[in-house]
């Protein structure tokens, strides 16, 4: 029954694409985020939904959709360059070719779609539609996880089963925590400024509920990364709220009120944030990062996807034993090998070397700068439309900053949802540049065609 409902929904969505090919782009966003083939049990699991929707999105744009307003930008060029370098490290430089090819199977689609998406978002309505689908698709997973956390306290670290029992992609605990918090600013923007909804109050009510569910995800997954992301987002929101002292006070009271209701296992795990030596998981991460720095110095071009499989190292963990009035501190040496990077920065650095890491950092840095440029240009504007797009630039910038901080502790260097968010940034900046170039003709009269002598003014 579940398979039939999912297939009927996808078929209806796909059918609308024959009239409006852009719907196939939105369908791919939904399928890539939710992965409905994992949710079903029968027929849907045997269909390559992601690949079919991927091909449909591209074919619809190339063969049926208008190209007016589409523009290839510098950041899209950086994505393509990163894609090309990933191909080189996969098929030429990979330390573990089979593992690298397995990861390449989904990474190339993430990068190609991120470069392709801005070409299709050639109008503001399309940009808004893509943002809406991203929020609703991710919300499908987040709402399920939030409900389970609320009524059962969550499943624990690595054990919270949202829609499916799976620990990969967006369903992995730390990844879901990072994306859930990073999505909060975009969720609020869609509800407050989205033109699709006519009932603004109902939209805001749903957004508040979704934000609450997003904040519950780090509790249910018991990820320290999620807590750090929430703290950062709370600080970032001080930039856009009107009454900052009132906001800070209310946030502090809400935190104090929430602490007694948090599971004991969650508060115990969060207490290890300040001392990585007392936690084996955190100690392993530091050791892997040190190994990656040494590795890339010896292999500056990188070792391809999953190059971490070749690591081997030893490190000391700190154990404190309470003996009543005294505490005994002992150190135990642990030897480990083949441990993942647990950081997008070291992931990209170790796999793609200095060149790929430079491309990735430049892509991220340009996004922050472009969104800040939009924010500053409309900083003093009271025009509703300009305020709206300034708010979207703020939401996308804050979401990216949350991702970049969370990515320091999670291997999400090529996470498809966040590359889609970069696609929204590229499209927004392109649309704003188009508006600005139109305004220049009015603001700079010397750019107009000269009026012939004797012609009426």
Secondary structure, DSSP 4 states (H G I P E B T S, - for coil): -HHHHHHHHHHHHHHHTTT-THHHHHHHHHHHHH-HHHH-SSGGGGS-HHHHHHHHHHHIIIIIS--TT----HHHHHHHHHHHHHHHHHHTS-SSHHHHHHHHHHHHHHHHHHHHHHHH--SHHHHHHHHHHHHHHHHHHHHHHHHHHHHH----TTT--SSSS--SGGGSHHHHHHHHHHTHHHHHHHHHH-SS-S-HHHHHHHHHHHHHHHHHHHHHHT-HHHHHHHHHHHHHGGGT-S-HHHHHHHHHHHHHHHHTTS-HHHHHHHTTTT-GGG-HHHHHHHHHHHHHHHHHHH-TT---TTGGGG-EEEEEEEEEEE-SS-EEEEEEEEEEES----SHHHHHHHHHHHHHHHHHHHHHHHHHHHHHHHHHHTTT---HHHHHHHHHHHHHHHHHHHHHHHTTTS--TT-HHHHHHHHHHHHHHHHHHHHHHHHHHHH-GGGSPPPPTTS--
